[in-house]
């Protein structure tokens, strides 16, 4: 059992025809921009630390570098990390199929709080279901694509899930399951690595200048 499965394990699991945990960070992994996101988080931390050091340089009772780094993490790293890793557009959830319904429950964080969202779709509301298997997704998980008239939804499926059983359940209400070749562009659009590198470089310059002003 992996860390994600352990942390999200149901202590009192309810009845379901099939249930699973979506792979950890699978939406970000599909975009292939994990490094860029981590760089933005780092740049936020550095920029906030630089701002605090700049304030310390003109303060009568300045704090030390450790104080600036610690408060910088709270002021810069935290909000940027929340935005890039814990919003409803990127978090993974818990999925189950029961009584002709597919249900996904996610927990996500925003600027003002923490929420739980449960989305439900009747199995016959989608036809066909499109399944992108791990080999074609070039990731160690499958992706189930639900297409509606005005929107598209993705559901991550770990490799341990029995795909035949999944397909049988999806087809039990008259829908079809077909093989997908690709995923809609909006789900694979990545954060700019060049922009992230620029942000890190700029915040690094600010941090060095602020440190020199505070301690030089």
C-alpha positions in Angstrom: 0.0 0.0 0.0 1.4 3.4 -1.1 1.5 6.6 1.0 -1.5 8.1 -0.8 -3.6 4.9 -0.3 -2.6 4.8 3.4 -3.5 8.4 4.0 -6.8 8.2 2.2 -7.9 4.8 3.4 -11.5 4.6 4.5 -11.7 3.5 8.1 -15.4 2.4 7.7 -15.8 1.6 3.9 -19.4 1.6 2.7 -20.8 -0.8 0.1 -19.8 -0.3 -3.5 -19.7 -2.3 -6.7 -16.2 -0.9 -7.3 -14.1 1.7 -5.5 -10.6 3.2 -5.7 -8.4 6.1 -4.9 -7.3 8.2 -7.8 -3.5 8.2 -8.3 -1.7 10.9 -6.3 -1.2 14.2 -8.3 -2.3 12.4 -11.5 -3.7 15.6 -13.1 -0.4 17.3 -12.5 1.5 14.3 -13.8 -0.6 14.3 -17.0 0.5 17.9 -17.5 4.2 17.1 -16.9 4.8 20.3 -15.1 5.7 19.2 -11.5 9.1 20.7 -11.7 7.8 24.1 -12.9 5.2 24.1 -10.1 7.9 23.4 -7.5 10.0 26.2 -8.9 7.1 28.6 -8.5 6.6 27.5 -4.9 10.3 28.1 -4.3 10.2 31.5 -5.9 7.2 32.5 -3.7 9.1 31.5 -0.6 12.2 33.4 -1.8 10.2 36.6 -2.7 8.4 36.6 0.6 11.7 36.1 2.5 13.3 39.0 0.5 10.4 41.3 1.4 10.8 40.5 5.1 14.5 41.1 5.0 13.9 44.4 3.3 11.6 45.4 6.2 14.3 44.2 8.7 16.9 46.4 7.0 14.9 49.5 8.0 13.6 48.2 11.3 15.0 49.3 14.7 14.6 45.7 16.0 15.2 43.5 13.0 14.6 39.8 13.0 17.2 37.3 11.9 17.5 35.2 8.8 15.8 32.3 10.5 12.8 34.5 11.2 12.7 35.8 7.7 12.9 32.3 6.2 10.2 30.9 8.6 7.7 33.8 8.0 8.6 33.8 4.3 7.4 30.2 4.2 4.1 31.0 5.7 3.6 34.2 3.7 5.0 33.0 0.3 5.4 29.2 0.1 2.1 28.3 1.7 -0.3 30.3 -0.6 1.6 29.4 -3.8 1.6 25.7 -2.9 -2.1 25.8 -2.1 -2.8 27.4 -5.5 -0.7 25.0 -7.5 -1.2 21.7 -5.7 -4.4 21.7 -3.6 -7.1 23.5 -5.7 -10.1 21.6 -7.0 -8.7 21.4 -10.5 -5.7 19.3 -9.5 -6.5 17.3 -6.4 -7.2 13.5 -6.5 -10.2 12.0 -4.9 -12.0 8.8 -3.9 -14.2 7.1 -6.6 -16.9 4.5 -6.3 -19.5 2.9 -8.6 -22.8 2.0 -6.8 -26.4 1.5 -7.8 -25.9 2.8 -11.4 -24.0 5.9 -10.3 -20.3 6.8 -10.5 -19.3 9.1 -7.6 -16.1 11.0 -6.9 -15.4 12.8 -3.6 -12.6 15.3 -3.5 -11.2 17.5 -0.8 -9.5 20.8 -1.8 -8.2 24.0 -0.3 -8.6 27.6 -1.3 -7.7 31.0 0.0 -10.6 31.1 2.4 -11.1 27.5 3.6 -11.2 23.8 3.0 -14.0 22.0 1.2 -15.3 18.6 0.3 -17.0 18.2 -3.1 -19.0 15.1 -4.2 -19.8 14.8 -7.9 -22.2 12.1 -9.2 -23.0 11.0 -12.7 -25.6 8.4 -13.7 -23.9 5.6 -15.6 -26.2 6.1 -18.6 -25.4 9.8 -18.8 -22.2 9.2 -20.7 -21.9 7.2 -24.0 -19.3 6.3 -24.8 -16.8 6.3 -22.0 -13.3 6.7 -23.2 -10.5 4.8 -21.5 -6.9 5.8 -21.9 -4.9 2.9 -20.7 -1.5 3.3 -18.9 0.6 2.4 -22.0 -1.0 5.1 -24.1 -1.1 7.6 -21.3 2.6 7.1 -20.8 1.9 7.2 -17.1 1.6 4.4 -14.4 -2.2 4.8 -14.3 -5.3 4.7 -16.5 -7.5 7.7 -17.3 -11.3 7.5 -17.7 -12.8 10.3 -19.8 -16.4 11.4 -19.4 -17.7 13.6 -22.1 -20.9 15.6 -21.9 -22.5 18.1 -24.2 -20.8 21.1 -22.6 -17.9 19.7 -20.6 -15.4 16.9 -20.1 -14.4 15.2 -16.8 -11.3 13.0 -16.0 -11.2 10.2 -13.5 -7.8 8.7 -12.6 -7.8 4.9 -12.4 -4.9 3.0 -10.6 -3.4 0.1 -12.4 -4.6 -2.4 -9.8 -8.3 -1.7 -10.7 -9.8 -4.6 -12.7 -10.5 -2.9 -16.0 -12.8 -5.7 -17.2 -15.0 -5.3 -14.1 -14.9 -1.5 -14.6 -16.0 -1.8 -18.2 -18.8 -4.2 -17.3 -20.1 -1.8 -14.7 -20.0 1.2 -17.0 -21.8 -0.8 -19.7 -24.4 -2.2 -17.3 -26.8 0.7 -18.1 -26.4 0.5 -21.9 -23.3 2.7 -22.4 -20.2 1.7 -24.3 -16.5 1.8 -23.4 -14.1 2.7 -26.1 -10.3 3.2 -26.3 -9.1 6.7 -26.1 -6.1 7.9 -28.0 -5.4 11.2 -26.3 -6.8 13.6 -23.6 -8.4 17.0 -24.3 -5.8 19.8 -24.5 -7.1 21.6 -21.4 -6.0 18.7 -19.2 -2.5 18.5 -20.5 -1.7 22.2 -20.8 1.4 22.7 -18.6 2.7 25.6 -16.5 5.5 27.4 -18.4 8.9 26.1 -17.3 10.6 29.2 -18.8 8.3 31.5 -16.8 9.0 29.4 -13.6 12.8 29.7 -14.2 12.4 33.5 -14.7 10.4 33.7 -11.4 13.1 31.8 -9.5 15.9 33.9 -11.0 14.1 37.2 -10.2 13.2 36.2 -6.7 16.8 35.0 -6.1 18.1 38.4 -7.1 15.7 40.1 -4.8 16.7 37.8 -1.9 20.4 38.5 -2.4 19.8 42.2 -2.5 17.6 42.2 0.5 20.1 40.0 2.5 22.9 42.4 1.7 20.7 45.4 2.8 19.8 43.7 6.0 23.1 42.2 7.0 25.7 43.9 4.8 
